[in-house]
C-alpha cells in the first residue's frame, strides 16, 4: 500500500508539472520568448576524438 501511495503522489506531481508546462503554450509571447532563449549546443565535428 505504501508503494501505491508513493506512486499516486508521484503521478499527481507529474500531472501538476504538466499542467503548469501547458500554461506556457497558451501564452504565445511567453512561449516565443522561451524558445528564443533556448540555445542549441555547438555542433561537434564527427570523429573529433580520432587521432588521425
Protein Blocks (a to p, Z undefined) as FASTA:
>chain_A
ZZmmmmmmmmmmmmmmmmmmmmmmmmmmlmmmmmmmpccdddddehklpcZZ
